[in-house]
Every structure is written in C-alpha cells, then in structure tokens.
C-alpha cells in the first residue's frame, strides 16, 4: 500500500531508505540513494547532513559532495565561516581509495589569537577526538578504546594551521568535532570572526594529497 498523498514522509525515513540503497553496494543504486538523501536534507538541520556524510563516506561519487555540504553547515554568516573544501574527502577516481585531509587553517584579523586558539585545541583536545566524534579527554581511556584517534596532532603557527595524522582515513564525525573544537577555542580567545579552510598543497603531513 502506497503512502497517502497527505502524509509527508519524514527526513529520517528518507535517510534510512537512502542507507538501504547504499547497502546494495552497486553504483546503479547510488543515484537513487542520493535522491533520498536530498529529500532527507531538505529542511533538516546540520546533524542530518553529517549523518548523510557519514553514511556516504565510502562511496566515491557521493563522499566528497556530502562532506562539503556538511562542513558548510557549520558556517556562521558574519562569524566563523567554513569553506566548502575544509577537511575534504579526496580520491575515488580510477580505483584510488578515498582519503580525508585532516588539516585545518584559520584566517582572521588576529594571527596571535588564532595561534593561541589552535595551540589549545592541538595540545588539549584534538588528540582525544575519536572516529565517531566523541571527545574523550583521558589518555588512558583513549589508549584502551577500540575506536581510532589521531596518531599525532601538529601545529604550524606560521599559517596558522593544525594537522592530524589520521593515515588518510575517512571519518566525517571526527571532522565535525574537530571543526567545533576549533570554533570553540577561537571564541574562547575572543575571535568571533574567522575563516576556516584546508590549504591545498601537493601533499599533506599525514602523507595523503589534499
């Protein structure tokens, strides 16, 4: 029995239908899945975009697109804005594996405060972000967890930029938490206007192209 015309299908229902289409693991079903995800995203908040990005993280034709839309949803107009290519997913062409660039730079009108914020993020918080987006600020719990966390977190104060050695793994929920941590630390030092982006050099510190 079909859905009555006057009964709207919820965003969650569209999302679940999209996930089922992806489970077919066949490119022919990916377009239909994307259509379902578009319907799920319509009128939904940022969290739905992150759910879709996570569901599509292994699909070459969809991963980068939905990751870009998810990061942009973290932008604040006139405040801390996020470029579409931030923490981008790359690869997937000609049989290449997908990877993710865990590099996050800050452009602002106060370089020193941006460095201060990124230093706090790198030293105190980013190492404790797990693949599912949890932040667990306890070194023993992180070490004992079966979930992946960054192998190393580095800081380049000249940009300024933080980078995380994640072996090129694709982890949208980790990226979401990284963005939110950096935004919080910028606000903690009094920076409420900034641009977050991922630079595009030939290679990233964790060995993958960006």
Residue pairs with C-beta under 8 A, 6 or more apart in sequence:
3 9
9 39
11 39
11 40
11 41
11 42
11 43
11 44
11 48
12 40
14 36
14 37
14 39
14 40
15 36
15 37
15 40
15 48
15 51
15 52
15 55
17 36
18 33
18 34
18 35
18 36
18 37
18 40
18 52
18 55
19 33
19 55
21 29
21 30
21 32
21 33
21 36
22 29
22 30
22 33
22 55
22 56
22 59
27 61
30 59
30 61
30 62
33 56
33 59
33 62
34 62
37 52
37 55
37 56
37 62
37 66
40 48
40 52
41 48
41 49
41 52
41 69
45 73
46 70
46 73
46 74
49 66
49 69
49 70
49 73
50 70
50 73
50 172
50 173
50 176
52 66
52 69
52 70
53 63
53 66
53 67
53 69
53 70
53 172
54 172
54 173
56 62
56 63
56 65
56 66
57 63
57 67
57 89
57 98
57 170
57 171
57 172
58 98
58 170
60 91
60 92
60 93
60 98
61 92
63 89
63 92
63 98
63 170
64 88
64 89
64 90
64 92
67 87
67 88
67 89
67 100
67 172
67 175
68 84
68 85
68 88
69 84
70 172
70 175
70 176
71 82
71 83
71 84
71 86
71 87
71 175
71 179
72 82
72 83
72 84
74 82
74 176
74 179
74 180
74 183
75 81
75 82
78 193
79 192
79 193
80 183
80 186
80 187
80 191
80 192
80 193
80 194
80 195
80 196
81 194
81 195
81 196
82 179
82 195
82 196
82 197
83 195
83 196
83 197
83 198
85 197
85 198
85 200
86 104
86 179
86 196
86 197
86 198
87 100
87 101
87 102
87 103
87 104
87 175
87 178
87 179
87 198
88 100
88 101
88 198
88 210
89 98
89 99
89 100
89 170
90 98
90 99
90 100
90 101
90 208
90 209
90 210
91 97
91 98
91 99
91 209
92 98
97 168
98 170
99 168
99 169
99 170
99 208
99 209
100 166
100 168
100 169
100 170
100 171
100 175
100 208
101 198
101 204
101 208
101 209
101 210
102 150
102 163
102 164
102 165
102 166
102 174
102 175
102 178
102 204
102 206
103 161
103 162
103 163
103 164
103 198
103 199
103 204
103 205
103 210
104 161
104 162
104 163
104 178
104 179
104 182
104 196
104 197
104 198
105 159
105 160
105 161
105 196
105 197
105 198
105 199
106 114
106 117
106 118
106 159
106 160
106 161
106 182
106 186
106 194
106 195
106 196
107 194
107 195
107 197
108 114
108 186
108 191
108 193
108 194
108 195
109 193
110 191
111 160
113 186
113 189
113 190
113 191
114 160
114 186
114 191
114 194
115 155
115 157
115 160
116 189
117 182
117 185
117 186
117 188
117 189
117 191
118 155
118 157
118 160
118 161
118 162
118 182
118 185
119 155
119 157
120 185
120 188
120 189
121 162
121 181
121 182
121 185
122 153
122 154
122 155
122 162
123 153
124 137
125 135
125 137
125 181
125 185
126 150
126 153
126 162
126 164
126 178
126 181
127 142
127 149
127 150
127 153
128 135
128 136
128 137
128 138
128 139
128 142
128 149
129 135
129 149
129 150
129 174
129 177
129 178
129 181
130 136
130 142
130 145
130 147
130 148
130 149
130 174
131 147
131 148
131 149
131 169
131 171
131 173
131 174
132 147
132 173
132 174
133 173
133 174
133 176
133 177
134 147
134 177
135 177
135 181
136 142
136 145
136 149
142 149
148 166
148 169
148 171
150 164
150 165
150 166
151 165
151 166
151 167
152 164
152 165
153 162
153 163
153 164
153 165
154 162
154 163
154 164
154 165
154 205
155 161
155 162
155 163
156 162
156 163
159 199
161 199
162 182
163 204
163 205
163 206
164 178
164 206
165 205
165 206
166 174
166 206
167 206
167 207
168 206
168 207
168 208
179 196
182 196
183 196
186 192
186 194
198 210
199 210
200 210
201 210
202 209
203 209
203 210
204 210
